[in-house]
Amino acid sequence: MNPLEKDGWTPFSNSGETVKRVAAVPDTPQTRAPAYKLAFSDTEFMTKRELRPIRLQLELLKPEMVMEERGIKSTVVLFGGARIPEPGGEAWAAKNEVQKKNLEANSVYYEEAREFARRCSEYSASTYYREFVVVTGGGPGVMEAGNRGAADIGAPSIGLNIVLPHEQAPNAYVTPELCFNFHYFALRKMHFLFRAKAFAVFPGGFGTMDELFETLTLMQTGRMERVPLVLFGKEFWTKAINIPYLSEQGTISPEDLELFHYVDTADEAWAVVKDHYNL
């Protein structure tokens, strides 16, 4: 090995320096040609179908490296509807009066999500924000409430945004340095699960259901550790999904009902987490 390498020197320039050098070459038909662009800085090339495996790897690595650099060891995940307004706010997603009434009634969960995130962040502060860092999907509704609860006490929080045709833009309470954006749902889900020590699932739609059942399946099959999973709003969840019925029918085991807890308040949810980890 070159003796200078132990001091951080290598005979190869870094990619940033290479980009600068390319930018400094004369402007000619040859240097303007797409073929001349560096492969990793050529957006058209990088978005080709054949490069999908590379893009998947990049979406895996980027958030992982950033969180590793921040020393984040564990998270608490908040799933829930983007359409739920804060109390007194506009039910902007309502398509009729029934939906408007129900969304406004469900706004109570905005405050419960905010309070639960605040509780988690207060504990996270005692670990120098290495453990129990709040993570949400980064958008509006319950996601905003979760990031807002962390921001209430000056704690960092993570937002895992995804490119969608509607409803998805980072809310104002995500820590900017921890505000990620994804193209692939699969990679986004992986980052929700990697460090999770607890899940809080609030009323929501197809996306929330998808995240809930994926998490339950992974815990049921032993592909991830069984951690506290609380469903906020017993009335909502027992009407939306009759999980005990699945047990009665034998399609899940009776003990699978122990994978989750119904709660209605942040106090109840935090008690579940505290008891599980003997905090």
C-alpha positions as CSV (number, residue, x, y, z in Angstrom):
1,M,0.0,0.0,0.0
2,N,1.2,3.5,-0.7
3,P,2.5,4.9,2.6
4,L,0.5,8.1,2.1
5,E,-2.8,6.3,2.0
6,K,-2.8,5.8,5.8
7,D,-3.2,9.6,6.0
8,G,-6.2,9.7,3.8
9,W,-4.4,10.3,0.6
10,T,-5.1,8.1,-2.4
11,P,-3.7,8.3,-6.0
12,F,-7.3,8.7,-7.3
13,S,-9.2,12.0,-7.3
14,N,-12.6,12.0,-5.8
15,S,-15.8,12.2,-7.9
16,G,-16.5,15.8,-6.9
17,E,-13.1,16.9,-8.2
18,T,-13.7,15.0,-11.5
19,V,-17.0,16.8,-12.1
20,K,-15.2,20.1,-11.6
21,R,-12.6,19.2,-14.1
22,V,-15.1,18.1,-16.7
23,A,-17.0,21.4,-16.2
24,A,-13.7,23.3,-17.0
25,V,-13.1,21.8,-20.4
26,P,-13.8,23.8,-23.6
27,D,-17.3,24.1,-24.8
28,T,-17.3,22.1,-28.1
29,P,-19.8,19.8,-29.9
30,Q,-17.8,16.9,-28.5
31,T,-18.0,18.0,-24.9
32,R,-21.7,18.9,-25.2
33,A,-22.6,15.4,-26.6
34,P,-24.5,13.1,-24.2
35,A,-21.9,10.4,-24.7
36,Y,-19.2,12.7,-23.1
37,K,-21.1,13.1,-19.8
38,L,-19.8,11.2,-16.8
39,A,-22.1,8.2,-16.3
40,F,-23.0,9.0,-12.7
41,S,-23.9,12.6,-13.6
42,D,-25.8,11.8,-16.7
43,T,-29.5,12.0,-15.6
44,E,-30.8,10.6,-18.9
45,F,-28.5,7.6,-18.6
46,M,-29.1,7.0,-14.9
47,T,-32.9,6.9,-15.4
48,K,-32.8,4.2,-18.1
49,R,-34.6,1.0,-17.4
50,E,-31.4,-1.0,-17.4
51,L,-30.0,1.1,-14.5
52,R,-32.9,0.2,-12.2
53,P,-30.7,-2.1,-10.0
54,I,-28.3,0.8,-9.5
55,R,-31.0,3.2,-8.6
56,L,-32.4,0.7,-6.1
57,Q,-29.0,0.4,-4.5
58,L,-28.7,4.2,-4.3
59,E,-32.0,4.6,-2.6
60,L,-30.9,2.0,-0.1
61,L,-27.5,3.5,0.6
62,K,-28.2,7.3,0.7
63,P,-30.6,7.4,3.8
64,E,-28.7,4.6,5.5
65,M,-25.4,6.5,5.2
66,V,-26.9,9.8,6.4
67,M,-28.6,8.2,9.4
68,E,-25.4,6.3,10.2
69,E,-23.4,9.6,10.1
70,R,-26.0,11.1,12.5
71,G,-25.6,8.2,14.9
72,I,-29.3,7.3,14.7
73,K,-29.6,3.8,16.1
74,S,-33.4,3.3,16.5
75,T,-36.6,4.9,15.5
76,V,-40.3,5.1,16.4
77,V,-42.5,4.9,13.2
78,L,-45.8,6.8,12.8
79,F,-48.1,5.6,10.0
80,G,-51.4,7.3,9.3
81,G,-53.6,9.1,6.9
82,A,-52.4,12.1,4.9
83,R,-55.9,13.5,4.7
84,I,-56.6,13.9,8.5
85,P,-56.6,17.6,9.3
86,E,-55.5,19.2,12.5
87,P,-58.3,20.2,14.9
88,G,-60.0,23.3,13.5
89,G,-58.3,22.8,10.1
90,E,-59.9,22.3,6.7
91,A,-60.9,18.8,5.7
92,W,-59.4,19.5,2.3
93,A,-59.7,15.9,1.0
94,A,-63.4,15.5,1.7
95,K,-65.4,14.7,-1.4
96,N,-68.8,15.1,0.3
97,E,-70.4,16.1,3.6
98,V,-70.1,12.6,5.1
99,Q,-66.4,12.5,4.5
100,K,-66.0,16.1,5.8
101,K,-67.8,15.2,9.0
102,N,-65.7,12.0,9.6
103,L,-62.4,13.6,8.7
104,E,-63.1,16.5,11.1
105,A,-64.0,13.9,13.8
106,N,-60.8,12.0,13.1
107,S,-58.7,15.2,13.6
108,V,-58.4,14.1,17.2
109,Y,-55.8,11.7,16.0
110,Y,-53.6,14.6,14.7
111,E,-53.3,15.8,18.3
112,E,-52.7,12.3,19.7
113,A,-50.0,11.7,17.0
114,R,-48.3,15.0,17.9
115,E,-48.4,14.2,21.6
116,F,-47.1,10.6,21.1
117,A,-44.2,11.9,19.0
118,R,-43.4,14.5,21.7
119,R,-43.2,11.7,24.3
120,C,-40.9,9.6,22.1
121,S,-38.7,12.6,21.4
122,E,-38.5,13.5,25.1
123,Y,-37.0,10.1,25.7
124,S,-34.9,10.4,22.6
125,A,-33.3,13.5,24.0
126,S,-31.9,11.5,26.9
127,T,-30.0,9.4,24.4
128,Y,-28.7,12.4,22.5
129,Y,-31.2,11.7,19.8
130,R,-29.7,8.3,18.9
131,E,-32.6,6.2,20.0
132,F,-36.4,6.5,19.5
133,V,-36.1,9.1,16.8
134,V,-39.5,9.8,15.2
135,V,-39.9,8.9,11.6
136,T,-42.9,9.5,9.4
137,G,-43.8,9.5,5.7
138,G,-42.9,13.2,5.7
139,G,-46.2,14.4,4.2
140,P,-49.3,16.1,5.6
141,G,-52.0,14.8,8.1
142,V,-50.8,12.3,10.7
143,M,-47.3,12.5,9.2
144,E,-47.1,16.2,9.8
145,A,-48.4,15.7,13.3
146,G,-45.6,13.3,14.1
147,N,-42.8,15.5,12.9
148,R,-44.5,18.5,14.6
149,G,-44.5,16.7,17.9
150,A,-40.8,16.2,17.7
151,A,-40.2,19.8,16.6
152,D,-42.3,21.0,19.6
153,I,-39.3,20.2,21.8
154,G,-36.6,20.9,19.4
155,A,-35.9,17.3,18.5
156,P,-34.9,16.0,15.1
157,S,-37.3,13.8,13.1
158,I,-37.1,11.9,9.9
159,G,-39.4,12.2,6.8
160,L,-39.4,9.5,4.2
161,N,-41.2,11.2,1.3
162,I,-42.1,9.5,-2.0
163,V,-42.9,10.9,-5.4
164,L,-46.6,10.7,-6.0
165,P,-49.1,12.5,-8.3
166,H,-50.8,14.1,-5.3
167,E,-50.7,14.7,-1.5
168,Q,-47.0,14.3,-1.1
169,A,-44.6,17.2,-0.3
170,P,-42.4,17.5,2.8
171,N,-44.2,19.0,5.7
172,A,-42.5,22.0,7.4
173,Y,-41.6,20.1,10.6
174,V,-39.3,17.4,9.2
175,T,-35.6,18.1,10.0
176,P,-34.2,19.3,6.7
177,E,-31.1,17.2,6.9
178,L,-33.2,14.1,7.5
179,C,-35.8,14.8,4.8
180,F,-35.4,12.0,2.2
181,N,-37.3,11.4,-1.1
182,F,-37.9,8.0,-2.7
183,H,-39.0,6.8,-6.1
184,Y,-39.4,3.1,-5.0
185,F,-42.0,2.2,-2.4
186,A,-40.0,-1.0,-1.6
187,L,-36.9,0.9,-0.5
188,R,-38.9,3.4,1.5
189,K,-40.6,0.6,3.4
190,M,-37.2,-0.9,4.2
191,H,-36.1,2.3,5.8
192,F,-39.2,2.5,7.8
193,L,-38.4,-0.9,9.2
194,F,-34.6,-1.0,9.6
195,R,-34.3,0.7,12.9
196,A,-37.9,0.6,14.2
197,K,-38.4,-0.1,17.9
198,A,-42.1,0.7,17.9
199,F,-44.9,1.4,15.5
200,A,-47.9,3.7,16.0
201,V,-50.6,3.3,13.3
202,F,-53.3,5.9,13.0
203,P,-56.5,5.8,10.9
204,G,-55.6,6.0,7.2
205,G,-56.3,4.6,3.8
206,F,-54.7,2.0,1.4
207,G,-51.2,3.2,2.1
208,T,-51.6,3.0,5.8
209,M,-53.2,-0.5,5.5
210,D,-50.3,-1.6,3.3
211,E,-47.7,-0.5,5.8
212,L,-49.6,-2.0,8.7
213,F,-50.0,-5.5,7.1
214,E,-46.4,-5.6,5.8
215,T,-45.2,-4.9,9.3
216,L,-47.5,-7.5,10.9
217,T,-46.5,-10.1,8.3
218,L,-42.8,-9.5,9.0
219,M,-43.3,-9.9,12.7
220,Q,-45.6,-12.8,12.3
221,T,-43.1,-14.7,10.2
222,G,-40.1,-13.8,12.3
223,R,-38.4,-11.8,9.6
224,M,-38.2,-8.9,12.1
225,E,-38.2,-8.6,15.9
226,R,-41.6,-8.3,17.5
227,V,-41.7,-4.7,18.8
228,P,-44.7,-2.7,20.2
229,L,-47.3,-2.0,17.5
230,V,-50.2,0.2,18.6
231,L,-53.3,0.9,16.6
232,F,-54.7,4.3,17.5
233,G,-58.5,4.4,17.5
234,K,-60.1,1.0,18.5
235,E,-63.5,2.0,17.1
236,F,-61.9,2.8,13.7
237,W,-59.7,-0.3,13.5
238,T,-62.3,-2.8,14.7
239,K,-64.7,-1.5,12.0
240,A,-62.2,-1.2,9.2
241,I,-60.5,-4.6,9.8
242,N,-62.0,-7.5,11.7
243,I,-58.7,-9.2,12.6
244,P,-60.3,-11.4,15.4
245,Y,-62.5,-12.8,12.6
246,L,-59.3,-14.0,10.8
247,S,-58.4,-15.8,13.9
248,E,-61.8,-17.4,14.2
249,Q,-61.6,-18.6,10.6
250,G,-58.2,-20.1,11.3
251,T,-56.4,-18.0,8.7
252,I,-54.1,-16.6,11.4
253,S,-53.1,-18.1,14.8
254,P,-54.8,-16.9,18.0
255,E,-51.5,-15.7,19.3
256,D,-51.2,-13.4,16.3
257,L,-53.7,-11.1,18.0
258,E,-50.9,-10.4,20.5
259,L,-48.9,-8.7,17.7
260,F,-50.7,-5.4,18.3
261,H,-52.5,-3.3,20.9
262,Y,-55.5,-1.0,20.5
263,V,-55.1,2.4,22.1
264,D,-57.0,5.7,22.0
265,T,-54.5,8.1,23.5
266,A,-50.8,8.9,23.5
267,D,-50.7,8.1,27.2
268,E,-51.9,4.5,26.5
269,A,-49.5,4.1,23.6
270,W,-46.5,5.4,25.5
271,A,-47.3,3.1,28.4
272,V,-47.2,0.1,26.0
273,V,-43.7,1.1,24.7
274,K,-42.4,1.9,28.2
275,D,-43.6,-1.5,29.6
276,H,-42.1,-3.4,26.7
277,Y,-38.6,-1.9,27.1
278,N,-38.8,-1.3,30.9
279,L,-37.9,2.4,30.4
